[in-house]
């Protein structure tokens, strides 16, 4: 059966009053991709019967998307928002989940933010939970629609789903039991994969990382003031792996050409040497060792922080491109996100 004959049902969860425009953009993006869109939060669940219906709809969906802005939303008797309950239920039942978090919730207007301190705290905890799985960040409703489109296409490629077909293309009854068994196997494998995507690969505990120091050679030319001749010298920078990744990581949030990464690496090493007073004045030119850059790149690859991009390029583009893995994104957030003052 061709993929064009199949349609996927997507559950879109969010708070409602503050994200009306964003929901409209997401719904439009998914409809243009021939999705069947469901979103029971529109009914503002408030009792057990309604919650039973929501769970049934999530069970019938192939994928689950949640939009998180600046509001925690209406809560049940235990103080948990229905948006978070839906998220937890989808995760527990093995649905492919992707979260779309506002990149700067502190800049949202008052009407779209939580005023209550307890609700703000619960929202921050919910955001932290969502960041442990596949997530993307947005700032405007228009931007969100495009991010959802690209992310959904990538999600369907990495997480196979059953989908829906018309009656004339339906699976025969005798094959449904076998398909159900296969679907359970796929769900289990998907859960195992998802757990691995946001954690360090097995065996990396034996590799240098974190605060371990990495020696980087830096060669430069310097002019002799008296003789006006040039000589070459070398200095060594000792940088932690966290420092290096925190510097290069933001360039790979989308994608970065290897040549651009190497140039940024050169500048980073030079700046650190200048800050430490290890570079004399009068330097005309300098560069970090290309071999050391290649070693750094391979180490970040071995640590599961970066991956080679598989996006197709033009025939004239010979660059190698690198991007962060989901685990790399999570690690970068830990290193670079601004913490609240105590």
C-alpha positions in Angstrom: 0.0 0.0 0.0 1.5 3.4 -1.0 2.1 6.0 1.7 -0.2 8.4 -0.1 -3.1 6.2 0.7 -2.4 6.5 4.4 -3.2 9.4 6.8 -1.9 9.8 10.3 -3.9 11.1 13.3 -2.1 13.6 15.4 -3.2 14.8 18.9 -2.3 18.4 19.5 -2.3 19.4 23.1 -1.8 22.9 24.6 -3.4 25.4 26.9 -6.1 27.2 24.9 -6.8 30.8 25.7 -3.2 32.0 25.4 -2.2 29.9 22.4 -5.1 30.4 20.0 -3.0 31.9 17.1 -0.3 29.3 17.7 -2.8 26.4 17.6 -4.2 27.8 14.4 -0.8 27.8 12.7 -0.1 24.3 13.9 -3.5 22.9 12.8 -3.0 24.5 9.4 0.5 23.1 9.0 -0.7 19.6 9.9 -3.8 19.8 7.6 -1.5 20.7 4.7 0.4 17.5 5.4 -2.9 15.5 5.2 -3.0 14.8 8.9 -6.2 14.0 10.9 -5.9 16.5 13.7 -7.4 15.9 17.2 -7.2 18.1 20.3 -9.5 17.4 23.2 -8.1 20.3 25.3 -10.5 22.4 23.3 -13.3 20.9 25.4 -11.6 22.0 28.7 -11.8 18.6 30.4 -13.1 18.9 33.9 -14.4 15.5 35.0 -13.6 11.8 34.9 -15.9 11.1 32.0 -14.3 13.7 29.8 -10.8 12.5 30.8 -11.8 8.9 29.8 -12.8 10.3 26.3 -9.5 12.2 26.0 -7.5 9.0 26.8 -9.5 7.1 24.2 -8.7 9.8 21.5 -5.0 9.7 22.4 -5.0 5.9 22.1 -6.4 6.2 18.6 -3.8 8.8 17.5 -0.5 7.9 15.8 1.5 10.9 17.1 1.3 13.4 20.0 2.4 17.0 19.8 2.3 19.5 22.7 2.7 23.3 22.6 4.0 24.9 25.8 3.9 28.6 26.2 3.7 30.7 29.3 0.6 29.2 31.0 0.3 26.0 32.9 -3.5 25.7 32.3 -6.5 24.4 34.1 -5.8 21.6 36.6 -7.5 18.6 38.1 -8.2 18.0 41.8 -4.5 17.1 42.4 -3.2 20.3 40.9 -1.8 18.7 37.7 -2.8 20.5 34.5 -4.8 18.5 31.9 -2.1 19.4 29.3 0.5 17.7 31.4 -1.8 14.8 32.1 -2.3 14.3 28.4 1.5 14.4 27.9 2.2 11.9 30.6 -0.5 9.6 29.3 0.9 9.7 25.7 4.4 9.0 27.0 3.3 6.1 29.2 1.5 4.5 26.3 4.4 4.7 23.9 3.1 7.4 21.6 5.8 9.2 19.6 5.9 12.5 21.4 7.4 15.9 20.4 7.2 19.1 22.4 7.3 22.7 21.1 8.5 25.0 23.9 8.5 28.8 23.7 12.1 29.8 23.7 11.7 32.9 25.9 8.7 32.5 28.1 9.9 35.2 30.4 9.4 37.7 27.6 5.7 36.8 27.1 3.1 39.4 27.9 1.4 39.2 31.3 -1.9 37.9 29.8 0.0 34.9 28.4 2.0 34.2 31.5 1.4 32.6 34.9 1.0 35.0 37.7 0.5 32.5 40.5 3.8 31.3 41.9 2.8 27.7 42.3 1.6 27.6 38.7 4.8 29.1 37.5 6.8 26.5 39.4 4.6 23.6 38.0 5.1 25.1 34.5 8.9 25.1 34.8 8.8 21.5 36.0 6.7 20.5 33.1 9.1 22.3 30.6 12.0 20.5 32.2 10.2 17.2 31.8 9.4 17.9 28.1 13.1 18.8 27.5 14.1 15.3 28.4 12.5 14.0 25.2 12.4 15.3 21.7 11.6 19.0 21.7 11.9 22.1 19.6 11.8 25.8 20.4 9.8 28.7 18.9 9.2 32.4 19.4 6.3 33.4 17.1 3.2 31.7 15.9 4.3 32.0 12.3 7.7 30.5 13.1 6.0 27.7 15.0 4.0 26.5 12.0 7.1 25.9 9.9 8.9 24.2 12.8 6.0 21.8 13.3 5.9 20.9 9.6 9.6 20.1 9.5 9.6 18.3 12.8 6.5 16.2 12.0 8.0 15.0 8.7 11.2 14.0 10.5 9.1 12.3 13.3 7.2 10.2 10.8 10.4 9.0 9.2 12.1 8.0 12.5 8.9 6.6 14.2 6.8 4.4 12.1 3.0 4.4 12.8 0.0 2.4 11.6 -2.0 5.4 10.3 -5.5 5.3 8.8 -6.6 4.0 5.4 -9.9 4.0 3.4 -12.0 0.9 3.7 -11.0 -0.4 0.3 -7.3 -0.4 1.4 -8.0 -1.8 4.9 -5.9 -4.7 6.3 -7.8 -8.0 6.2 -9.1 -9.2 9.5 -6.8 -12.3 9.6 -3.7 -10.1 9.4 -4.8 -7.7 12.2 -3.5 -9.9 15.1 -0.1 -10.2 13.5 0.0 -6.4 12.9 -0.9 -5.7 16.5 1.9 -7.9 17.7 4.4 -6.1 15.3 3.1 -2.8 16.5 3.8 -3.7 20.1 7.3 -4.7 19.2 7.8 -1.4 17.4 6.5 0.5 20.4 8.9 -1.3 22.7 11.9 -0.6 20.4 10.8 3.0 20.0 10.7 3.4 23.8 14.2 2.0 24.0 15.4 4.3 21.3 13.7 7.3 22.9 15.4 6.6 26.2 18.8 6.5 24.4 18.3 9.7 22.4 18.4 11.9 25.5 21.2 10.1 27.4 24.8 9.5 26.9 25.6 6.5 24.6 26.6 3.3 26.4 30.3 3.1 27.1 31.0 6.8 26.9 31.8 6.9 30.6 35.2 5.7 29.7 35.9 8.7 27.4 37.3 12.1 28.3 34.4 14.6 28.8 32.9 17.3 31.0 35.6 19.0 33.0 38.4 16.8 31.7 41.0 19.0 30.0 41.8 18.8 26.3 45.2 20.1 25.1 45.0 22.3 22.0 48.1 23.5 20.1 48.1 27.0 18.7 50.7 28.1 16.2 51.3 31.8 15.3 53.7 34.2 13.6 55.2 37.1 15.5 57.3 40.1 14.3 60.6 40.8 16.0 60.6 44.5 16.8 64.4 44.9 16.5 65.1 42.9 13.4 61.7 43.2 11.7 61.9 39.5 11.0 59.3 36.9 11.7 59.4 33.8 13.8 56.8 31.1 14.5 55.9 30.0 18.0 53.5 27.6 19.6 51.3 27.8 22.7 49.1 25.2 24.2 45.6 25.9 25.5 44.1 23.4 28.0 40.3 23.6 27.7 37.6 21.5 29.2 35.3 19.5 27.0 32.3 21.3 28.4 33.9 24.6 27.4 34.6 23.5 23.9 31.1 22.0 23.4 29.4 25.1 25.0 31.3 27.3 22.4 30.6 25.2 19.3 27.2 23.7 20.2 25.0 26.7 19.4 26.3 26.7 15.8 24.9 23.3 15.3 21.4 23.9 16.8 20.2 23.9 13.2 23.2 22.8 11.2 26.7 24.1 10.6 29.3 23.5 7.8 32.5 21.9 9.1 34.5 24.8 7.7 32.5 27.2 9.8 32.9 25.1 12.9 36.7 25.0 12.4 36.8 28.8 12.0 34.8 29.2 15.2 37.1 26.8 17.0 40.2 28.7 15.9 38.7 32.0 17.2 37.7 30.3 20.5 41.1 29.0 21.2 42.8 32.3 20.3 40.4 34.2 22.6 41.1 31.9 25.5 44.8 32.2 25.1 44.6 36.0 25.0 42.4 36.0 28.1 45.0 33.9 30.0 47.9 36.2 28.8 49.6 33.3 26.9 49.7 35.2 23.6 52.3 37.9 23.2 51.6 41.2 21.4 52.6 41.7 17.8 51.0 38.5 16.5 50.3 38.7 12.8 48.4 35.4 12.3 47.7 32.2 14.2 45.7 29.0 14.1 44.8 26.0 16.2 46.0 22.7 15.0 43.8 21.1 12.3 44.6 17.7 13.8 43.4 18.9 17.2 40.2 20.2 15.6 39.6 16.8 14.0 40.3 15.1 17.3 37.8 17.4 19.0 35.1 16.7 16.4 35.6 12.9 16.6 35.4 13.1 20.4 32.1 15.0 20.3 30.8 12.4 17.8 31.9 9.6 20.1 30.2 11.2 23.1 27.0 11.2 21.2 26.7 15.0 21.2 26.8 15.6 17.4 25.9 13.8 14.2 26.6 14.2 10.5 23.7 15.8 8.7 21.9 13.6 6.1 20.1 16.5 4.5 20.5 16.5 0.7 22.6 19.4 -0.7 23.2 20.9 -4.1 25.7 19.1 -6.4 28.1 22.0 -6.0 28.0 21.9 -2.2 30.9 19.7 -1.1 30.8 20.9 2.6 30.3 18.4 5.4 27.5 19.5 7.8 27.1 18.8 11.5 24.1 19.1 13.8 23.4 18.3 17.5 21.8 15.0 18.5 18.8 15.2 20.9 21.2 14.3 23.7 23.5 17.0 22.5 20.7 19.6 22.6 19.8 18.5 26.1 23.5 18.8 27.2 23.9 22.2 25.6 20.8 23.5 27.4 22.3 22.3 30.7 25.6 24.2 29.9 24.2 27.4 28.4 20.7 28.0 29.8 20.7 31.0 32.2 19.9 29.9 35.7 17.7 31.9 38.0 19.4 33.9 40.8 19.2 32.1 44.2 
